Amino acid sequence: MPVLEHHDEVLVLDLGDGENRFHPDWIAAVDSALDEAERVTGPRALVTAATGKFYSNGLDLEWLGANADRHQEYLASVQHLFARLLALPMPTVAALQGHTFAAGAMFALCQDVRVMRADRGFWCLPEADINIPFTPAMSALIQARLSPRVAHEAMVTARRYGGHDAAAAGIVDQAVEEAAVRSTAVELARSLAPKDAATLGTIKERMYAPVLELLRQGEPAV
């Protein structure tokens, strides 16, 4: 399960070493870690990272299949988590060491900076291939964080972007060797940690106000 590690002014939220799908318990653990991060005073920045083959493989479709009556409630909880991370009042950096798919890819887009492994692993929005349409809020999030051309390609074709291609498309900011993914993310976070939290939070709230409104509304349209 996700745990928060403290490294002076850099907080590392380790998402886990499995597929890191958005099971309700996983979402609750991430929310709890973000509560803890927001209680830290002084300079701070957050890195999200994982271990193994996956950064995150997205929604927990197995849980959804077994809990179809909670579908809308579940999607609302996912979108609320996206909103929280997008507007988090501290710098955020995603360290993408493995596959980053679907809701996991959107989770990464909610963060200020992204560092991806160059040689293996993909960032992908596969919804067009798995017959799951984006909610209006998810569509707005993706389009707010990517250029129109890249958002269209990623959403409509379900292209799998390797590290170098993702960097060229502006999906990630850097593509580096596997061993350097987390350390590069930590150093980027450390350089951003002195930003004033209240000011940064206000900037994000205003910059992404329309997206945040959609993400924070009740049960989403599908």
N, C-alpha and C positions, 0 to 999 in steps of 0.2 A: 504493500500500500504506500501511497505517497507520504514522504516525510520531509521536513524542513531542516536543513543544516545551516549553521551559522559560521561564516568565515569572515570575521570582522564586519565590515560594512556590506559584504556581499552575502545574500541569503540564497542558498541553492535548494530549490524544491525538486527533489528526486521523485519522479513519477512512478518508478518501479522498474522491474526487470522482465515483465511479461509483455503482453500486447497493450497493456495500459488502456483498455477500453473504458468507456464512460459508464461503468456500472454505478448505480446510485450510491453505493458505499465509497467508491473511488471519488465521485464528485464531492461527497461530504468530506472526505479526507483532504481534498485539494482546498475546499472552502475553509476548513479548519486551519490549514497551513497558511492560507492567505490572511486569516484573522491574526494568526501569530506574527506574520510578517508586518502587518500594519501596526502592531503594538510596539514594534522596535522603534526607538527614538534615535535621532541623529542621522547622519548620512547613511543611505541604504539603497540597495538595488537588488533586484530579484533575477536569478537565473533558473529556468526550468530545464531539466535534463532527465535522461533515462539511461538504462543500461541494457545492452543486448541488441537484438535484431530490430526492435521497434522503439520509436519515440512514443507514438500512439496510433492505434489502428482504428480509432473513431468510436462510434456508438456501439453499445453492447447489444447487438442484434439478437443474440440468444436470450438475453433477459427480456428484451422487448417482445420477442415471440411468445414468451411465457407470461407476459403481463400486458397483453394488448389493451386491456381496459385502462391502463395508466399511460398510454402513449402520449397524449397531450401534456399531461403533468410532467412526464419525463423530458420531453422536448423543451418545455418551459425551464426546467432546472438546468439543462445544458445551455440554453441561451442566456440565462441569468449568470452562469459561470463565465461565458464569453464576455458579457457586459462588464462584469467585475474586473476581469483581467485587462480588457481594453482600456478601462478608465482608472486602473490602479494608480494611486498617487506615489509612484516611484518608478524609476527606469526598469524595464523588463527586457530580458534577453533569452531567446530560445536556443538551446544547444541540441541540434537535430542530428543525433548520432546514428539513427536508423530510420526505418520506414515511417512516414508521417502522412497518414491517409485520412480523408473524409473529415469528420469532426476534429480529429487530431491535427489535420492541416489547418483548419479554421482556428483551433486553439493556438497554434503557432502564429497565425496572422494577427491575433489579438495582442501580440507582444511587439515592443518597439523595434527590436533588432533580432535578426535570425542568423545563426551560423550553422552550416550544414556540412556533413561529411562529403568529401569530394568523390571518393572512389566507388562507394556502394550506397544503396538505399535510395528511395524515391519519395518525393513530395507529390501527392496526387489527390484530386477531388474526383472520386470514381462514381459519383451519384448517377451520371448518365448511363453507366454500364450496369448498375445494380438496381436500377428502376426506383430510386428514391429521390424525388424532387427536393430541391433546396426550399426551405421556408423563406418567406419574404425577408425576414431578418437576417438569415444566413446569406442570402443573395446580396443584401445591402452591405453586410460586413465584408464579403469578398471583394465587391466592387469598390469599396472605400479604401481597401488596402493594396489593391493591385491596379495596374494600368488597365484601361478598357480593353485593349487587345489581348493582354495576358489573361484577364478575368474571363473574357469570352472563350478563349482557347481552353483554359483549364476547366471551366464549367461545362462547356458544350462537348468537348472531345474527350474528356477524362484522361488527358495526356499525363504520363508519368515523367516527372522531371528529375533527372539526376542532379547532383550537386552543382556541377558547372553550368548546366542548362538553367537550373533554378536561379543561380546568381546572375546569369546573363539576362534572364527575364525580369529580374528585380523581385523575385519571390523571396529570396534570401539575400542577405547583405554580403556574406562571405562563404566560400567553399574551401575547406581546409582538410588536411589529412586527419584520419580518424583519431589519432592520439592527441590532436590539438583542438578538437571540437570544444570540449568542456573548458579547457584552460583559456582558449581564445574568448569564449563567452564570458568567463569570469573576469578576465582583464577588461573587456569592454564594459561590463557592468561596474567594475571598480572605477573606471574613468568617468562614469555617468552618475555615480552615487552621490556626489555633492549637490546635485540639483535639488532645489527646494521642493519638498513634497506637496505642500499646499498649492504652490504655483503650478507644478506639473499636473496635479489632479484637475485643476481648473482648466488648464489648456486642453487636456484630453477630453474633458466633459464638453467643452465648447466645440472642439474640432470635430468630434464624432457624435454630436447631439442627435441628429436624425437616426443614426444607426443604433445608438444606445436606447432611444425611445422604443424602437421596434424590438430590440433584444429584451427589454425589460417589461414589455407588455405581458399580459396574462398568457393563457394557453395559445400557442401560435397557430396560425392557419397553415395547412399543409396541402 
